[in-house]
Amino acid sequence: MAYGGRMTDLPPFHLAFPVHDLDAARRFYGEIIGCDEGRSDDHWIDFDFFGHQIVAHLAANATARAVSNAVDGHDVPVPHFGAVLDWEDFAALRDRFEATETPWGIEPYVRFEGQPGEQATMFVRDPSGNALEFKAFRDRGQIFAKD
């Protein structure tokens, strides 16, 4: 499941983040999530993260934060990053996480059900402890809905 070339009219963002092990990051982001690999060297790897550029930087002494915020009855890890996917892509990625026995940070569920901004969401952590959230809206026009 490669996501390369799925560009939208939005400019791609760039995010650099620490990892403890580049091989583990390559397996997680490349093989499990399905991100195409870009350039790399001994200390970093670029990934095409749903049309955006993320860069895993080797930082052996970095530690993931254990901070959370209450959202819809769940302790949402802060910081985190992720992607808003189509409903079908969300389901396929959920199935991929389950097939690879990736531990859930927060199991997939529908948040704000029946309200503006209703969304499917799930959280996982990469092998270095970085938190990722993946979402899907039945109506993508509701991403920024207030009421």
MIMARMI-869722 format. One record per atom (N, C-alpha, C): x, y, z. Coordinates in steps of 0.001 Angstrom, whole numbers, plus 500000, padded with zeros to 6 digits. Layout:
# residues N
XYZ ...
# end
This chain:
# residues 147
500851498826500000 500000500000500000 500892501231500000 501284501708498860 502140502891498754 501271504125498567 501711505228499118 500945506464499056 501642507528498232 502754507197497616 503477508170496816 502598508744495724 502771510025495472 502054510672494401 500638511090494743 500180510882495944 498830511279496325 498845512722496804 499155513611495928 499213515017496284 497831515649496110 497560516651496905 496334517421496778 496735518835496398 495788519734496431 496088521129496167 496786521783497350 496800521113498484 497470521661499658 498976521496499527 499738522479499995 501188522286499972 501577521200500974 502539520359500641 502949519315501585 503654519927502793 503421519347503966 504161519791505141 505417518956505295 506318519419506149 507571518735506451 507634518591507963 507964517403508432 508097517154509861 509326516293510089 510207516732510966 511370515939511379 511121515493512822 511451514242513116 511184513703514447 512269512699514815 512490512485516121 513563511590516562 513141510126516585 514093509260516246 513911507821516398 515186507233516997 515040506089517646 516188505414518263 516890504453517323 516165503988516303 516661502913515450 516116503131514037 517000503427513087 516550503696511721 515963502460511043 516502501282511323 515950500065510722 514527499805511209 514291500024512503 512935499856513044 511995500900512453 512469502128512276 511657503181511656 511343502811510209 512305502292509489 512120501884508095 511041500792507998 511086499837508917 510067498772508919 508680499342509241 508608500175510282 507316500702510714 506692501617509656 507428502642509246 506873503616508310 506790503055506887 507789502277506498 507808501739505142 506945500509504967 507174499499505782 506487498223505592 505095498186506213 504933498726507411 503626498648508074 502687499730507558 503110501002507616 502234502074507159 502177502129505641 503262501798504978 503269501789503521 503823503048502889 504638503799503630 505228505032503096 506407504696502185 506448505330501029 507612505194500161 508793505902500808 509976505307500662 511188505913501214 511807506851500185 512252507996500667 512960508958499825 514450508853500073 515081509997500158 516529510010500420 516814509566501847 518052509147502067 518457508757503419 519969508787503513 520468508762504740 521889508537504982 522008507765506293 523143507805506919 523354507024508143 522578507558509343 522052508786509256 521413509405510419 519975509855510192 519436509658509003 518047510066508746 517478509347507532 516131509317507478 515395508741506353 514202509645506059 514035510019504789 512827510714504327 511766509682503987 510514509990504334 509387509155503937 508307510024503307 507627509453502311 506448510080501721 505264509645502577 504831510528503451 503766510251504412 502467510836503860 501798510057502997 500534510479502402 500688511797501642 501813511934500925 502069513134500133 502835514212500877 503190513961502125 503948514921502930 505317514333503247 506266515203503547 507623514739503823 507854514679505331 508083513469505818 508505513315507207 509914512742507185 510693513106508195 512084512680508245 512371512110509630 512708510831509664 513111510171510899 514597510430511096 514935511140512172 516327511460512488 516793510590513652 517931509963513486 518501509150514548 518890510052515713 518306509800516865 518571510574518079 518451509604519253 519503508862519486 519479507764520455 519049508187521851 519293509422522250 518980509860523612 517622510534523736 516893510692522649 515579511335522708 514586510428523414 513681511018524154 512643510246524834 511270510789524445 510324509900524260 508955510303523947 508313510873525208 507491511865525025 506802512486526160 505629511615526587 505348511660527881 504214510917528418 503165511917528903 502747512809528010 501748513819528323 500497513492527532 499339513741528123 498102513486527393 497079514556527738 496062514614526910 494960515544527070 493671514748526917 492676515030527729 491403514316527631 490617514807526422 490251513864525535 489419514164524376 488411513022524233 487142513363524331 486078512388524121 486277511126524964 486692511315526212 486844510193527131 488118509385526987 489076509862526195 490341509157525995 491506510077526351 492606509492526792 493838510237527051 494636510301525762 494514511413525055 495171511595523766 496611512046524001 497588511320523448 498988511685523656 499334513006522955 500117513819523667 500599515091523139 502097515120523371 502896515367522352 502523515644520972 502210514367520204 501575514557519046 501375513472518092 501226514088516706 501382513244515695 501137513670514320 500445512532513604 499957512802512413 499272511754511678 498726512262510371 497651511619509913 497063511970508625 495559511767508677 494863512583507879 493434512402507660 493297511605506366 492707510431506478 492598509511505354 491162509410504863 490993508859503685 489659508479503227 489183507324504104 487866507155504190 487284506126505069 487843504741504734 487956504432503451 488434503112503039 489924502934503358 490724503988503169 492150503913503488 492371503771504986 491529504430505782 491588504290507231 491356502829507611 490321502223507039 490005500818507347 491146499895506917 491749500163505763 492855499330505290 494065499459506215 494354500676506676 495482500857507585 495198500219508940 493972500336509422 493581499662510672 493816498161510544 493395497593509424 493583496160509200 495069495804509147 495859496683508573 497307496457508484 497946496474509872 497530497432510702 498030497470512087 497643496195512830 496411495748512646 495966494522513317 496731493303512811 496954493213511507 497661492067510931 499112492000511392 499713493150511659 501112493183512109 501217493262513631 500057493140514292 499992493169515758 500642494414516340 500447495544515664 500914496832516171 500050497193517376 500662497465518529 499854497788519714 499091499107519535 497868499132520022 497074500348519959 497452501289521092 497545502559520769 497599503599521808 496166503874522240 495312504106521249 493862504186521424 493267503388520269 492488502374520597 491898501512519568 490978502313518656 490816501872517425 489940502575516491 488511502679517021 487942503864516877 486540504078517242 486057505338516534 484750505590516604 484171506794516017 484001507818517127 484644508962516935 484641510061517909 483591511085517476 482946511715518454 481943512760518223 480785512224517366 480415510982517631 479373510338516833 478089511148516846 477536511377515635 476301512123515488 476446513629515652 477674514116515803 477928515546515989 478725516078514805 478779517419514671 479668517969513642 481106517486513881 481773517134512823 483150516660512950 483264515193513315 482169514422513172 482233512983513455 483380512368512669 484176511521513337 485378510976512713 485762509634513301 486332508791512469 486985507579512963 488403507987513329 488930507416514397 490274507762514839 490938506543515454 492260506539515405 493054505487516061 494442506048516313 495073505577517371 496420505998517737 497330504785517864 498554504943517399 499617503955517586 500888504723517954 501872503991518401 503204504568518626 504193503833517736 505152504578517202 506198503936516413 507185503265517369 508162502510516874 509089501795517757 509890502702518697 509962504009518401 510667504950519280 509729505660520237 508452505327520195 507492505917521121 506783507161520614 507034507571519371 506329508722518803 504870508343518556 503961509196519018 502538508930518871 502031509416517511 501213508577516875 500598508916515593 499098508704515698 498353509628515108 496900509502515023 496506509469513555 495603508580513234 495030508518511896 493532508713512042 492966509546511160 491552509885511219 490908509676509857 489588509589509874 488800509600508640 487470510254508957 487033511115508065 485742511771508182 484850511221507071 483624510893507418 482697510483506358 482466511656505421 482502512871505973 482366514098505195 483587514958505488 484551514961504562 485790515695504779 485547517194504960 484411517677504508 484045519075504723 483801519391506187 483737518375507039 483500518551508472 484800518621509294 485959518602508650 487217518593509395 487292519733510390 486869520923509995 486967522082510873 485606522532511388 484610521648511354 483252521991511785 483231522369513266 482483523420513574 482333523859514966 480980523435515543 479960523514514735 478620523129515203 477709522794514057 
# end
